[in-house]
């Protein structure tokens, strides 16, 4: 069934690379740029993918925005957010899929919360912990804006003091002192489940690694840094961009195993 654009629908309006905008359709709204004006109300009843013309004849395309488009365009972002390159890798390493229950510590603006919620819905849940009340309120409003709040339980609390949930499928941690929650995360996860920690500096990385090793309940510990270099696509002039997204942070992944006291012999 082809989805129609309705009152309140989100759209990605694309004229060219410099003129692209995430907008919410309203019967009374208009969008204006140097390429002319578009009556957004006139889109109601149309299908995504339609091509329209502005008041001065410029062509524009109406696409359905992805969750990624929405969170990086319409969310209020008073703090640094996880970049798509890092979010995508972490989500894959955590094997996030529909129905799973995920722990998140350090919500910030709610960007990663929304991306995870979109993948676990409708039966899964994100149990999110944020120590700052002001950030939690912003995150919750962001989530409500795109309808992801129904899949999230957000708690204003220092997760280092413990979390309420057990037997969770995975965990994502983005706080300044992740070594403080290593044991908390361990106790919240099912045996064999993964955790991913995002940390920006070498000093934090070393302290986190030490905490994971000394805990003795974590294995398969790995760390990556992901760089992103765009390619400029111009006719007869395709080349790497002179600018790139280089260091944003380190992603440490680890899996929970039963501690040494639980060793079981399976030899002959």
C-alpha positions as semicolon CSV with decimal commas, in nm:
position;residue;x (nm);y (nm);z (nm)
1;X;0,000;0,000;0,000
2;X;0,142;0,337;-0,103
3;X;0,164;0,579;0,187
4;X;0,004;0,918;0,138
5;X;0,123;1,245;0,287
6;X;-0,120;1,366;0,553
7;X;-0,162;1,659;0,790
8;X;0,130;1,639;1,033
9;X;0,346;1,411;0,815
10;X;0,719;1,466;0,810
11;X;0,875;1,518;0,465
12;X;1,224;1,562;0,325
13;X;1,203;1,841;0,067
14;X;1,498;1,828;-0,172
15;X;1,577;2,091;-0,433
16;X;1,955;2,041;-0,442
17;X;2,235;1,962;-0,198
18;X;2,227;2,314;-0,056
19;X;1,848;2,327;-0,036
20;X;1,714;2,027;0,150
21;X;1,489;2,052;0,451
22;X;1,297;1,831;0,691
23;X;0,950;1,982;0,729
24;X;0,617;1,893;0,887
25;X;0,320;1,923;0,657
26;X;0,038;2,156;0,759
27;X;-0,259;2,279;0,558
28;X;-0,154;2,637;0,633
29;X;0,225;2,604;0,601
30;X;0,452;2,722;0,322
31;X;0,823;2,675;0,260
32;X;1,024;2,954;0,100
33;X;1,380;2,974;-0,031
34;X;1,565;3,164;-0,300
35;X;1,425;2,901;-0,539
36;X;1,067;3,004;-0,468
37;X;0,779;2,901;-0,243
38;X;0,599;2,568;-0,199
39;X;0,252;2,536;-0,047
40;X;0,295;2,242;0,193
41;X;-0,080;2,208;0,234
42;X;-0,099;2,122;-0,135
43;X;0,103;1,806;-0,067
44;X;-0,171;1,650;0,147
45;X;-0,304;1,342;-0,032
46;X;0,009;1,310;-0,250
47;X;0,249;1,015;-0,228
48;X;0,610;1,033;-0,120
49;X;0,845;1,061;-0,415
50;X;0,632;1,319;-0,595
51;X;0,802;1,599;-0,787
52;X;0,665;1,950;-0,746
53;X;0,759;2,294;-0,873
54;X;0,813;2,609;-0,670
55;X;0,644;2,941;-0,738
56;X;0,926;3,034;-0,978
57;X;0,940;2,698;-1,154
58;X;1,226;2,524;-0,971
59;X;1,190;2,146;-0,936
60;X;1,168;1,992;-0,588
61;X;1,129;1,631;-0,476
62;X;0,934;1,514;-0,171
63;X;1,084;1,211;0,004
64;X;0,986;1,020;0,316
65;X;1,249;1,103;0,580
66;X;1,421;0,819;0,762
67;X;1,450;0,808;1,140
68;X;1,814;0,910;1,089
69;X;1,700;1,214;0,889
70;X;1,461;1,314;1,165
71;X;1,688;1,277;1,467
72;X;1,976;1,468;1,310
73;X;1,754;1,744;1,171
74;X;1,466;1,815;1,408
75;X;1,602;1,719;1,750
76;X;1,713;1,992;1,989
77;X;2,081;1,920;2,048
78;X;2,229;2,111;2,343
79;X;2,507;1,853;2,375
80;X;2,737;1,665;2,138
81;X;2,559;1,371;1,975
82;X;2,669;1,036;1,839
83;X;2,750;1,061;1,468
84;X;2,578;0,821;1,225
85;X;2,909;0,649;1,150
86;X;2,951;0,557;1,517
87;X;2,583;0,487;1,582
88;X;2,562;0,245;1,291
89;X;2,865;0,046;1,400
90;X;2,748;0,024;1,763
91;X;2,400;-0,087;1,661
92;X;2,543;-0,367;1,445
93;X;2,783;-0,483;1,716
94;X;2,497;-0,489;1,967
95;X;2,283;-0,692;1,725
96;X;1,980;-0,473;1,793
97;X;1,658;-0,601;1,637
98;X;1,279;-0,595;1,693
99;X;1,159;-0,712;2,033
100;X;1,490;-0,676;2,216
101;X;1,530;-0,496;2,546
102;X;1,822;-0,255;2,554
103;X;1,990;-0,062;2,835
104;X;2,116;0,287;2,757
105;X;2,323;0,489;3,005
106;X;2,379;0,852;2,912
107;X;2,087;0,973;2,701
108;X;2,196;1,326;2,614
109;X;1,965;1,465;2,345
110;X;1,813;1,124;2,279
111;X;1,963;1,065;1,935
112;X;2,093;0,715;2,006
113;X;1,781;0,643;2,210
114;X;1,560;0,715;1,909
115;X;1,774;0,513;1,668
116;X;1,765;0,210;1,898
117;X;1,392;0,251;1,973
118;X;1,316;0,252;1,601
119;X;1,484;-0,088;1,568
120;X;1,337;-0,263;1,873
121;X;0,977;-0,147;1,823
122;X;0,698;-0,236;1,862
123;X;0,748;-0,500;2,132
124;X;1,102;-0,411;2,242
125;X;1,202;-0,138;2,486
126;X;1,489;0,097;2,559
127;X;1,558;0,146;2,930
128;X;1,738;0,478;2,931
129;X;1,917;0,641;3,226
130;X;2,018;1,007;3,232
131;X;2,164;1,179;3,538
132;X;2,075;1,534;3,429
133;X;1,709;1,629;3,459
134;X;1,737;1,911;3,203
135;X;1,883;1,679;2,941
136;X;1,624;1,412;3,016
137;X;1,342;1,660;2,953
138;X;1,493;1,767;2,621
139;X;1,545;1,405;2,516
140;X;1,189;1,310;2,604
141;X;1,048;1,602;2,406
142;X;1,267;1,504;2,109
143;X;1,142;1,147;2,127
144;X;0,780;1,261;2,147
145;X;0,829;1,480;1,841
146;X;0,883;1,174;1,622
147;X;0,668;0,925;1,814
148;X;0,950;0,717;1,964
149;X;0,877;0,794;2,331
150;X;0,629;0,503;2,353
151;X;0,917;0,255;2,318
152;X;1,140;0,417;2,582
153;X;1,139;0,417;2,961
154;X;1,352;0,715;3,061
155;X;1,473;0,744;3,420
156;X;1,653;1,040;3,577
157;X;1,914;0,869;3,788
158;X;2,287;0,806;3,827
159;X;2,310;0,458;3,677
160;X;2,629;0,395;3,874
161;X;2,398;0,349;4,175
162;X;2,224;0,063;3,996
163;X;1,950;0,003;3,739
164;X;1,614;-0,168;3,781
165;X;1,627;-0,409;3,488
166;X;1,775;-0,758;3,451
167;X;1,822;-1,005;3,166
168;X;1,858;-0,737;2,899
169;X;1,982;-0,814;2,550
170;X;2,244;-0,540;2,506
171;X;2,369;-0,210;2,646
172;X;2,499;0,117;2,506
173;X;2,692;0,351;2,736
174;X;2,790;0,710;2,657
175;X;2,904;0,889;2,973
176;X;3,224;1,060;3,079
177;X;3,321;0,793;3,333
178;X;3,199;0,459;3,191
179;X;3,425;0,255;3,421
180;X;3,186;0,342;3,706
181;X;2,905;0,138;3,548
182;X;3,096;-0,169;3,429
183;X;2,954;-0,385;3,710
184;X;2,605;-0,234;3,682
185;X;2,591;-0,315;3,311
186;X;2,723;-0,666;3,377
187;X;2,446;-0,736;3,627
188;X;2,177;-0,603;3,392
189;X;2,268;-0,816;3,089
190;X;2,193;-1,175;2,998
191;X;2,507;-1,396;2,995
192;X;2,677;-1,378;2,656
193;X;2,522;-1,042;2,569
194;X;2,717;-0,743;2,430
195;X;2,782;-0,392;2,554
196;X;2,920;-0,095;2,363
197;X;3,089;0,202;2,529
198;X;3,150;0,534;2,352
199;X;3,436;0,740;2,490
200;X;3,621;1,033;2,329
201;X;3,971;1,037;2,485
202;X;4,263;0,799;2,530
203;X;4,265;0,860;2,906
204;X;3,902;0,750;2,935
205;X;3,966;0,456;2,703
206;X;4,254;0,328;2,919
207;X;4,055;0,354;3,242
208;X;3,759;0,177;3,083
209;X;3,975;-0,104;2,947
210;X;4,139;-0,153;3,284
211;X;3,800;-0,172;3,455
212;X;3,672;-0,430;3,206
213;X;3,980;-0,649;3,250
214;X;3,986;-0,627;3,630
215;X;3,617;-0,710;3,650
216;X;3,687;-1,060;3,505
217;X;3,333;-1,088;3,372
218;X;3,398;-0,937;3,030
219;X;3,563;-1,088;2,724
220;X;3,602;-1,035;2,350
221;X;3,700;-0,674;2,425
222;X;3,766;-0,470;2,112
223;X;3,803;-0,103;2,027
224;X;3,763;0,086;1,700
225;X;3,781;0,443;1,577
226;X;3,574;0,515;1,267
227;X;3,660;0,793;1,022
228;X;3,427;0,921;0,752
229;X;3,547;1,088;0,432
230;X;3,279;1,208;0,189
231;X;3,328;1,181;-0,187
232;X;3,237;1,485;-0,394
233;X;3,015;1,374;-0,679
234;X;3,046;1,630;-0,959
235;X;3,022;1,562;-1,328
236;X;3,373;1,488;-1,458
237;X;3,522;1,575;-1,117
238;X;3,460;1,293;-0,869
239;X;3,711;1,315;-0,585
240;X;3,749;1,285;-0,207
241;X;3,633;1,588;-0,015
242;X;3,900;1,812;0,135
243;X;3,710;1,790;0,465
244;X;3,614;1,483;0,662
245;X;3,471;1,368;0,994
246;X;3,779;1,232;1,166
247;X;3,803;1,157;1,538
248;X;3,475;1,170;1,728
249;X;3,537;0,895;1,980
250;X;3,636;0,535;2,044
251;X;3,382;0,253;2,050
252;X;3,468;-0,027;2,291
253;X;3,267;-0,348;2,263
254;X;3,269;-0,637;2,508
255;X;3,061;-0,946;2,586
256;X;2,945;-1,067;2,925
257;X;3,062;-1,410;3,033
258;X;3,019;-1,600;3,356
259;X;3,304;-1,533;3,595
260;X;3,585;-1,782;3,653
261;X;3,415;-1,935;3,957
262;X;3,145;-2,062;3,721
263;X;3,381;-2,258;3,492
264;X;3,229;-2,580;3,370
265;X;3,431;-2,871;3,242
266;X;3,303;-3,015;2,914
267;X;3,610;-3,223;2,825
268;X;3,612;-3,600;2,782
